[in-house]
Amino acid sequence: MNTKKQHDFTKGNILKQLIVFSGPLIIANLLQTSYQFVDSLWVGNLLGDEALGAVGVASTIIFTMLAFAIGLSNASLTILSQQKGKKDEAGLKRYLNGFVVVLTVLALVMGTFGYVFSEGLLRLLGTPSSMIKEATTYLRINFVGILFLFGYNFISTVLRAIGDSRTPLRIVAIAVVCNIVLDPLLIWGAQLGVAGAAYATIFSQGLSCVIGIALIIKRKLAPFPIPYIPKSKEVKLILNLGIPSGLQMMMISAGMAAIMTVVTGFGPAVVAGYSAAQRLDSIIMLPAHALGTAVNSMAGQNIGVGNYKRVHQITKVAVLYNFVIMFALGLLTIPLAKYGISLFVQEVDAASFGTTFIQIVALCYPFLGINFVLNGIVRASGAMYQVLFLNIISFWVLRYPLSAFCAKLFGEAGIAIGIGSSFVISSILAYMYFRFGKWREKELGV
């Protein structure tokens, strides 16, 4: 296997590795964010608000349906990074095969189910009748191409697990550029409307998937075997880690929806301002997200060889690095918040609330980043149910109740106060589990 572009995180300067490895992850996450942004931009401007709404509703279903599958893919980060750390080529090959087979079967089942029941799922969500036809078309095309979406994400995850964050960046970049070019050509040029946006998406992901596979084979980046039926022990471990990881994503999605019920109680202007703030928030949090992924791979390799002293060194460096970066971004965000919000909304009341929201939570971002780092470390050990439990507490015991409680006390500004407070408290709980929990005793049994 070619290891030139891969990092061995069991030795070397931790800070340098963290910076070099997380850099491409941040850019890749930014490209993923721009992918969705550009898609919405073309649909909204070329087809109008109703078409944009149809795509938005359909995308919600796609994300919810894929949460479990993406959880399985994320679980591979833990298993494969530990195999990489142990330099167990045979084990790496076995579990690569296991994930390929499980994800392929899951993609075929979910794709068939989603295609058949697309319209019913949309009606279940209360989609306006004027949007049903376009939303169903968009949804069905995406379910037909679901295997490309699975492959596209899985290939990137595998490469990150073995210490390569640059190749996934190229794969994401190909998808983004392809989508930017194809969207207007298919939506407007070929007069395919919403269907054109869906075709652009699956073609872009399919092309990236094929190129990713070609790069892996040509450069021998990972030991992918010809697929065969995996052992029941391997499937059991994959599902044992993947199920809680998938449930975690679903809990987060549901928690965000619950907070939106608090926001909607203050009217359209606050909803618009909050939505704009969330878009800006997703960009600001990119470094913290990337650090969470980076430490998962770095800690996983060291847990694989039982080097917990280095795992703790990685944790200290990552927490401090996160705090410096996110605190600096927070300070920068406060004076620039109104300009950032104005990129998404111009209505005075909406812009005012969005600006206030971002300014209040800005200095709490380092604490949310601590959550990402510590959860990434714990996840690297395979303690997926523990991370799921911590996220349930974070969203359902802290973030949603605190945002609702503070909104009653302080009005609309209380939403930000409650959410910011939850960041701080949940980081303390994450540290308490990291410090005193039994995640170090977790054995994958591979």
Secondary structure, DSSP 4 states (H G I P E B T S, - for coil): ---TT---TTSS-HHHHHHHHHHHHHHHHHHHHHHHHHHHHHHHHHH-HHHHHHHHHHHHHHHHHHHHHHHHHHHHHHHHHHHHHTT-HHHHHHHHHHHHHHHHHHHHHHHHHHHHHHHHHHHHTT--HHHHHHHHHHHHHHHHTHHHHHHHHHHHHHHHHTT--HHHHHHHHHHHHHHHHHHHIIIIIS--THHHHHHHHHHHHHHHHHHHHHHHHHHT-S-PPPP-PPPHHHHHHHHHHHHHHHHHHHHHHHHHHHHHHHHHTT-HHHHHHHHHHHHHHHHHTHHHHHHHHHHHHHHHHHHHTT-HHHHHHHHHHHHHHHHHHHHHHHHHHHHHHHHHHTTT---HHHHHHHHHHHHHHGGGHHHHHHHHHHHHHHHHTT-HHHHHHHHHIIIIIIIHHHHHHHHHHHTTHHHHHHHHHHHHHHHHHHHHHHHHSSGGG-----
